[in-house]
Amino acid sequence: MTHALTKFRFGGHATFPVRYGWLPKGLERLLETGKFTPTAETADDLGLGSKMAESLAYWLNEVGLTAPGRGGIQLSPLASLIHTHDPYFERPGTWWFLHLMLARREGTVWGWFFNDYNDRIFDRPTCTDAFLQFTRSRAIRPPSAAMAQRDVACLLSAYAARPGVDVVDPDDIGACPFRELGLLIRHDAVNRFERARRPHAVPIEVFLAVVALLSHDTGITSLSLRELATLRGGPGRMLCMGLDAIETQVGKIGSKRYLEGTRTETIAGERRLMVPQHAPEHWLAKLYDRVGAEAQR
């Protein structure tokens, strides 16, 4: 099968995964000045190195906090919502939605890994070779081997955590909040990485957001659980959820979400899910409302 060539974007992160505290700083800068220009002045004001400031500009865009506007960039609806409810980016639900935006970036290592790369257990060279092979057949301008290595290294550094509940080492100054999602496990003793099949604490709202986007992208209003587990852009790939984990999430859908238009049905013995095609910020607002209500109990 011949695939249409795609414009890929490589690098931009300057090899830095997004770090704790970066996005709040970047968002405040955007609010104060209406822009984020990674100049030496910006770096000094934020207490970052020049390369880190460049990386922060990249991350603000890649996780969907900025959007094109008149005269330059502006805050996205997602960014405005986060700034109102979680300005310090402390809630795990916030990072789940940022992951969703990142994993939907077509033409990037992030979009490739969470949608097209199929290996569940792999090592770094195998993953890099797979990315190179994929981009050589799909990218208008494929990357050099060195660039592919840097992109894969950044992704693994951002997401891969050691097994266990405490997935982030507090002494690691380069630690990335995406590791806390538990999507990718790092086995140091054998130099292998393992994709999770039941990631912990996936909010029901991010699951519904992924399904809503998949329904919009595919035009399929009623999705089977197997389709959710296997299709590009579905929770099986984007959230690293196996069929059992997806069945558990579908079981959480209660009467309130049924009234909002989310419901399940069984057709020809196959369970299917229907979710209104709302934008991610709709579902993030629902998450903040639920978390706020639970905190007041």
N, C-alpha and C positions, 0 to 999 in steps of 0.2 A: 504494500500500500504506500502510495506517495503522499506525503504530508506537505501542506503549505508551509513555506518558511516563515519564521517569526523573528521579530526584532528582539533580541535578548539584551538584558542589561547586566553587566558583570562589574564586580568591584563596587566602589562607592562607600563601602563600610570601613575602608582603610584597615581592614582585618579586625576591627573591634566589634564584638557583639554589644548590643545595647546594655548599659550598666544601670545598676540601681541609682536612682536620683537624676539620671540624665533627662528623661522625658519631662518631669516636672520643671526642670530648669529651662528646657527648650520651649515648653508651652508658655511659661511666664514671659520669656523673651518675646515670643510671638504676640502675646497680649500687650506687652509694654510698647513694642516698636512697630507692630504690624508686619514684621518680616523676620526671617532668620537667615542672616548672612554669615557664613563661617569665616569671618575675618579674624585677625589677631586681636582686635579690640573685643570682639564677641568672646573669643577664647579666654582672654584675661578676665572679663567681667564674670564669666561663669566658672572660673577656676579650672579650666580644661586646657590641655595641650592643643596645638593647632590642628593636629590630625584627629584628635578626639572631637573637636568642634565640627570638622568636616563629616566625621562619622555620625554625629548627632543630627546634622542636617539631613543626612541620608535616612536615618531611622525615623525621624519625624514624618517623612514622606512615605516610607515603606509600610509603616503600621497604620497609615490612614488618618493621621492627625492633621495633615494639611491638604488643601484642595486648591485648584486653580481659581483665581478670582480676578476682578478688575484691577489692573495695575500690579499684578503679582499673585502671591499665594495668600490664602486666608485659612482660618480654622475650619475644619470640617465639622459637620453636625456631630459626629462621634466625639471629636475633641471638645466641643462646647459642653457636651453632656458629661464627659469625664471631668472636666474642670469644675463643673458644678457639684458633682457628687463624690468625686475621688481625686482631688487636686494633687495629692501626693502619690497617686498610683499605688496605693497600699492594698487594695482589694484584689484577691485572685481573679474574680470575675472580670475585672478590667483587663487583665493580662490575657485571659482566654479570648476576649474579643479582639485584642490587638494581634494575637496569634492568628485568629481567623482572617483578619485583613491582610496579614503578611503572607499566609499560605495561599491566598487567592491572587497573589501577584504573578500573573502570567509573564513568561519570559525572564524568570529569575530562578536562582537556585532554590529559593523557598517554594515557589510554585511547583517546580519540578519534583522536589523531594516529597512533598506532601500530596502529590497527585499522580505522578508518573513512575516514581521509583518503587519497585515491588519487593525488593529484598527485605525480609524482616530482621535477619541477623547478618551483619556484614562488618568488614574492616574499612579503614580509611581509604587505602588504595583502590579497593573494589568499588566503593562509592564514587570516588573521583573518576575512575575509568568509565563508570556507567554514565556519569554526568557529561563527560567528554563525548562519549559515543552518541548520547541523546542530542547534544547541541550540534554536533557535526552533521546530523541528519535533519535538524529542525531550525537551527539558527541561521539568519542571513549572514552574520559574521560570527563564526564559532570562536570560542576563547582559546588562548594558548593553554598549554598544559599547566603552566605556572598559575595563570589566572583561575583556572578550574580548581586547582589545589587550594588556592586562597579562599574561594567562595565556599567550597565544601568544608574547609577547616573552620571558617567563621560560623557556618550553620551548626556543625557538631559542637563547637565551643558554646554556642548560644543555648542549645537544647539538651545536650547529653549530661546526665547526672548519674552519680553513683547510686546503686540500689539502696533502698531504705527510705524511711519517713523523712529524715532530715536531708533533703536532696541537695541543699546548697551549703557549701562550706563557708561559714561566716568570715574565715580568715582569707578567703580568696577575693582579692580586690577586683578581679576581673569577672566575678560571677555575674550571671545574667538571670533576670527574673523568669525568663522562659523555661529555665531548668525546673522551676517549681511546679510546672504543669505535669511533669512525669511522663512526657510523650516519648522520650528517648533515654535508654539506660546505657551507661558506660561500664563495661567490664574491663577494668584496667589490667587484671591478671592475664587476660588472653588477648588484649588489644582488639576487642570486638565491641560493636554497638548493637543494641537490640531495640526494635520498635515495640512500644507497649501495645497490648491488645485490650487492656481494661484500665485506661488512665484514671487516676483517682480524682474525685470531686469535680467532674465535668458539670457545670451548671446546666440545668434543663433549658435555660434561655439561650445559651450558646448552641446547644444541640438543635433547638428549633430554628435559630438563625441560619445555621448551616443547611438545614432541610429546606427552609424558605428560599434561600439562594439557589440551591440545587433545583428546586421546582421551577424557579424563574428561568434558570439557564437552560434547562432541558425541555421546558414546556409540559412536563409531566405533573399533573396536579395531584395524582394519587400514587405515591411511591411505595413499592414493596420493601420489606425489611432487607431483602437480599440486594435490591438496588441501592439502598442506603449504605450497605456494607461495601459495595464494589465500585460504584460509579465515581468518576472524577468529580471532585468538588463535594462529595458526600461525606458524612461523618466517619465512614469506614476508613477513608484516606485522610481527610483533613484533621480528624480528631483521633486517629489511630485506634478506632473502636472495632472490635470483632463483633460478630453477629450476636453473641450473648450479651455484650455490653449495650448494643443497640436495643435489643429486646427489653433490657432493664430500663433504659431511658424512656422507651415508648410506654412502658408500664407506669411511669410516673405522671403521665398526662392525666390530669383530673378534670372534674366537671367544669371548673372555671375556665380552663383553656378550651374545653369543648365549646362553651358558649362564645368564646372569642373566635371560633372558626377552626380551631385545631382539633382534629378528631381521627379516630382509627376506624377501619372497616375491614371486613373479611370478604374477599371475593375469590371464588373457586378454591376455597381452603387456604388462601394466602392472605396474611395480614398486611394491610397497607395503611400508610399515614398521609394525611392531608394537612398542610400548614399554610396559612395565609402568607402571601408573598410580600411581607413587610421588610423594610430595610433593616440592616443590623442595628442602627441606633434605636429603633422601636423595641427590639428585644433587649438591648442593654438597659433601656429605661425601665423595662419590666423587671429586670434583675435588680436594679437599684431600688425600685419600689418594694420588691419582696424582701431584700436584705434589710432595708430600713424598717419595714413592718415587723420583721422577726426580731430586730434589735430592740424594739419598743415593748415587746411582750415581757 
